[in-house]
Amino acid sequence: MTGSPALADRFDALLLDLDGTVYLGGQVIPEVVESLTAAAARGARPMFVTNNASRHPADVADSLNGMGVAAQAADVLTSPEAAAAMLAETHPAGSKVLIVGAAALSDAVADAGLVPVRLAADAPVAVVQGHSPDTGWRDLAEACIAIRSGVDWVASNTDTTLPTDRGLLPGNGAMVHALMAATGLAPRVAGKPNRPLLDEAVRRAGSTSPLVVGDRLDTDIEAAVLADMPSLMVLTGVSTAADLLAAPPSRRPTFVSFDLRGLLDPDLVAELDPTLPSGWTVDRRDGSLMLSGSGSGDGAQLRALAQLAAAAWKHEMTTVSAVGEPAAAVLTRFGLADAATAD
């Protein structure tokens, strides 16, 4: 990417995931504050786009500000807001919507001009479902009755697990699947990897050239692909370099970077385009992808990873080996092999 404009100069909005991209384990990731401040000053507006269905945008903004990340409620878009927007597009103002979820979901529905209710007997025109730790059988039963009657059904997201300090716990998707099993039906989905959340973020930001930024190939990047938007994968969260090499077409990012510094420094981001010069070569030999070339430092190693990913996608191979010490250092850096040097 050396010689190319910085990403912050190429895009007018950054549709940022939160956990694994901006913060991790409740702590802001290094370089995030400085990178987002500088990107905003260059005209790339940060928009924080999350599947989280249990927190109000203002609460998310307050949390970000407490970490040193400048944010207002208007900079945060949650999956309940996108779900409410979907419902408002489909049903007249004042329509009743049965809520399965937290107060943030109910408030988002009310803000969209609809009337939140909790009972099927209230004759709702739709059911909307988002995560709440207080959701119980009686809540699901009311939704089941309404859905079986033929009303619309929208889920804020279908994440089956929820990361917590106690490990992975049941997420909204687990509850959605319970209703799917009980009704034989499936909801429309607002959150990532479906595109409504990103479409609403673009609309709110007034963006004409958005960039999706995230750490997960199966939510952030897949959503970008479905929405036909360019994306940046950062290696600060869930998905790894090995995951990148194995990614199907629906989960392939446009760019990859170690962290959000890639927004500002063209040498700290690599475009996943095999036609670009990289200083590296990838050949097939004995059932393996053989990386060779020269270069050290973050930029050179990212370009090597980009070449490996392009070759892995082309040949549908993920076994990699190194030719020479610089290539071995790349594989070690990305945890791709034991970095044994081939002749």
HELIX and SHEET records of a PDB file:
HELIX    1   1 LEU A    7  ARG A   10  1                                   4    
HELIX    2   2 VAL A   32  ALA A   41  1                                  10    
HELIX    3   3 PRO A   57  GLY A   66  1                                  10    
HELIX    4   4 ALA A   73  ASP A   75  5                                   3    
HELIX    5   5 SER A   79  THR A   90  1                                  12    
HELIX    6   6 ALA A  103  ASP A  111  1                                   9    
HELIX    7   7 ALA A  120  ASP A  122  5                                   3    
HELIX    8   8 TRP A  137  ARG A  148  1                                  12    
HELIX    9   9 ASN A  172  THR A  183  1                                  12    
HELIX   10  10 PRO A  196  ALA A  205  1                                  10    
HELIX   11  11 LEU A  217  ILE A  221  3                                   5    
HELIX   12  12 GLU A  222  LEU A  226  1                                   5    
HELIX   13  13 ALA A  241  LEU A  245  1                                   5    
HELIX   14  14 PRO A  249  ARG A  251  5                                   3    
HELIX   15  15 LEU A  260  LEU A  263  5                                   4    
HELIX   16  16 PRO A  266  LEU A  268  5                                   3    
HELIX   17  17 GLY A  297  HIS A  315  1                                  19    
HELIX   18  18 GLU A  325  PHE A  334  1                                  10    
SHEET    1   A 7 VAL A  76  THR A  78  0                                        
SHEET    2   A 7 ARG A  45  THR A  50  1                                        
SHEET    3   A 7 ALA A  13  LEU A  16  1                                        
SHEET    4   A 7 PRO A 210  GLY A 214  1                                        
SHEET    5   A 7 SER A 231  VAL A 234  1                                        
SHEET    6   A 7 PHE A 255  SER A 257  1                                        
SHEET    7   A 7 ALA A 270  GLU A 271 -1                                        
SHEET    1   B 2 TYR A  23  LEU A  24  0                                        
SHEET    2   B 2 GLN A  27  VAL A  28 -1                                        
SHEET    1   C 5 VAL A 115  VAL A 117  0                                        
SHEET    2   C 5 LYS A  96  VAL A 100  1                                        
SHEET    3   C 5 ALA A 126  GLN A 129  1                                        
SHEET    4   C 5 ASP A 152  ALA A 155  1                                        
SHEET    5   C 5 ARG A 188  VAL A 189  1                                        
SHEET    1   D 2 THR A 161  THR A 164  0                                        
SHEET    2   D 2 GLY A 167  PRO A 170 -1                                        
SHEET    1   E 4 TRP A 280  ARG A 285  0                                        
SHEET    2   E 4 SER A 288  GLY A 293 -1                                        
SHEET    3   E 4 VAL A 320  VAL A 323  1                                        
SHEET    4   E 4 THR A 341  ALA A 342  1                                        
END                                                                             
